[in-house]
């Protein structure tokens, strides 16, 4: 895999999470549905941070 494939995957993941967050902010949806979207967003961002951010931190450590 090239370096751009990682970037595209990460941008896609973050873009999806932005759309989920936008659903959570949609005041036309019932409150319970909005809370479910917030839970999905929270879980996804936690996973993103654990997997992708730690990967980039590791890359930076090895680049020194």
C-alpha positions in Angstrom: 0.0 0.0 0.0 1.2 3.5 -0.8 1.1 6.4 1.7 -1.9 7.9 -0.1 -4.0 4.8 0.5 -3.6 5.3 4.3 -4.6 9.0 4.0 -7.6 8.3 1.8 -8.8 5.6 4.2 -8.4 8.0 7.2 -10.1 10.8 5.4 -13.0 8.5 4.4 -13.3 7.3 8.0 -13.4 10.9 9.3 -15.8 12.0 6.6 -18.2 9.2 7.5 -18.0 10.2 11.2 -18.8 13.8 10.3 -21.9 12.6 8.5 -22.9 10.6 11.6 -22.3 13.7 13.8 -24.5 15.8 11.4 -27.3 13.3 11.8 -26.9 13.6 15.6 -27.3 17.4 15.3 -30.5 17.1 13.1 -33.2 18.6 15.3 -35.9 17.0 13.2 -35.0 13.6 14.5 -36.3 12.3 17.8 -34.0 12.8 20.7 -33.4 9.0 21.2 -32.3 8.7 17.5 -29.9 11.6 17.9 -28.4 10.1 21.1 -27.9 6.8 19.2 -26.0 8.7 16.5 -23.8 10.4 19.1 -23.0 7.0 20.6 -22.0 5.7 17.2 -19.9 8.8 16.6 -18.2 8.5 20.0 -17.4 4.8 19.5 -16.1 5.4 16.0 -13.8 8.3 17.0 -12.5 6.3 20.0 -11.6 3.4 17.6 -10.1 5.8 15.1 -7.9 7.3 17.8 -6.8 3.9 19.2 -6.0 2.4 15.8 -5.0 5.2 13.4 -3.6 7.8 15.6 -1.5 5.3 17.5 -0.3 4.0 14.1 0.9 7.5 13.1 2.5 8.0 16.5 4.4 4.8 16.0 5.5 5.9 12.5 6.8 9.1 13.9 8.8 7.3 16.7 10.4 5.1 14.1 11.2 8.0 11.8 13.5 9.6 14.3 
